[in-house]
């Protein structure tokens, strides 16, 4: 316990005060309670009476300077032991001047350790007044300057992160609910900084919340991962659903006051990298499709039969692009009559595109069919099954039963329309988009050239294909 000397100290308690008791139930005297409180402080603390004599000295002060309470209490100022002689008068005057000044004052002093080393400390001093209102002494809390600067830097960093940082910062409690959200994160999550607090993440994220919560739970249990993670989520906003990619880092938060680390939650830092990821995906997609077109052209050049070259090009085009493909050709180019099914992939399972066995079969498309629209417009047409249509939509259009998205590209060569190639996707895949149309039209050009060559080399009476 630290020593203390003060005039008029008493252990008596007032009539309205509840006495402090130790674990056995005995009353703790006021002086012992004060000494225990001082020794339990994280800051070094000493106190002086009106004459500058040290009256209190806690254990943190002993740790910083090496002087024990027994060696410090009772000394007059720091002169001759805790400060250089040349600095003693200035230090004493600045400390005792606080008695006559309002509020706290902050100073920096170079003090001497017991081992002779010097340490720069930052002090916060304030005057103490007696019952008569007159100055009775000074108390002084101090810490090593670098420790204080580290603390201030940590606080400043925390405040900056939770204000206008250029990435999202969210503090999540052990129940995986946001407790602090900075401005960037609030914008990314689509809500106000206070409106998001305490709400389950599932209320904000439509899809992908399981991955995010799984990452948070892992950090609570095992600690922070070694590298950032990229999480794809779909957000619910006033404008509808938005799919975003967040590059996220996680930190486990533990209380610095507990004897053993107690998790307070998780610090989640993230940045929206959706635009960069989409651009990267588009570049990868373009590169892959370009390679497929190149491989298809080389393979088709080795085919003796032009129709085999056409179906070979379609086989390469299907990879990663569609689940099925059908080729419908105009039976009589001069008249421009009905379409006939010339080639297709299997309707019940993945497989290569092959000519229809037994010869081409007419297809009775109803008016307004996407394939007929493509022929009429001499351009590509996209179609999507209505919600809840199931397989009826595909059957109605005479496509494989699992088809839910269609892209019809017209086949043209030498200024004439030869037919239509239709790419089909199942319901578990996304609809065809504009970049898909451009790729389908590139494939259709090659297929049309092969079909045109097949017509030119066909013997009389062999049919349109």
WOZI-V827954 format. One record per backbone hydrogen bond with DSSP energy under -0.5 kcal/mol. NH is the residue of the N-H (numbers start at 1). CO is the residue of the C=O. Records with the same first field share a line. If there is no record, write none. Layout:
BEGIN
NH=CO, CO
END
This chain:
BEGIN
5=55
9=6
17=14
22=26
25=22
28=20
29=27
33=29
34=30
35=31
36=32
37=33
38=34
39=35
40=36
41=38
44=142
46=140
47=56
48=138
49=53
50=136
52=49
54=75
55=47
56=47
57=3
58=45
62=58
63=59
64=60
65=61
66=62
72=68
73=69
74=54
75=72
77=52, 75
80=83
81=78
82=78
83=78
87=84
88=84
89=85
91=87
92=88
93=89
94=90
95=91
96=92
97=93
98=95
99=96
100=97
101=98
105=125
107=123
109=121
111=109, 119
112=82
113=117
114=65
116=113
119=111
121=109, 119
122=143
123=107, 121
124=141
125=105
126=139
127=98, 103
128=137
130=134
133=130
136=128
137=128
138=48
139=126
140=46
141=124
142=44
143=122
145=120
148=144
149=145
150=146
151=147
152=148
153=149
154=150
155=151
156=152
157=153
158=154
159=155
160=156
161=157
162=158
163=160
165=161
168=270
170=268
171=180
172=170, 266
173=177
176=173
178=199
179=171
180=171
182=169
183=163
186=182
187=183
188=184
189=185
190=186
191=186
196=192
197=194
198=178
199=196
201=176
203=200
204=201
205=201
206=204, 234
207=234
212=208
213=209
214=210
215=211
216=212
217=213
218=214
219=215
220=216
221=217
222=218
223=218, 219
229=248
231=229, 246
233=231, 244
234=207
235=242
236=204
237=235, 240
240=237
242=235
244=233, 242
246=231
247=245, 271
248=229, 246
249=269
251=267
253=265
254=252
255=262
258=255
263=261
264=253
265=253
266=172
267=251
268=170, 266
269=249, 267
270=168
271=247
273=245, 271
277=273
278=274
279=275
280=276
281=277
282=278
283=279
284=280
285=281
286=282
287=283
288=284
289=285
290=286
291=287
292=288
293=289
294=290
295=291
296=292
297=293
298=294
299=295
300=296
301=297
302=299
303=300
306=304
309=305
310=306
311=307
312=308
313=309
314=310
315=311
316=312
317=313
318=314
319=315, 316
321=318
322=318
323=424
324=424
326=422
327=343
328=326, 420
329=340
330=418
331=338
336=332
337=332
340=329
341=361
342=327, 340
343=327
344=354
345=325
354=344, 352
356=342
359=356
361=341
363=339
365=363
369=366
373=369
374=370
375=371
376=372
377=373
378=374
379=374
381=408
383=406
385=404
389=386
392=389
393=390
395=391
396=392
397=393
398=395
399=394
403=400
404=425
405=425
406=383
407=423
408=381
409=407, 421
411=419
412=410
413=416
416=413
418=411, 416
419=411
420=328
421=409
422=326
423=407, 421
424=324
425=405
427=402
429=426
436=433
437=433
438=434
439=435
440=436
441=437
442=438
443=439
444=440
445=441
446=442
447=443
448=444
449=445
450=446
451=447
452=448
453=449
454=450
455=451
456=452
457=453
458=454
462=459
END
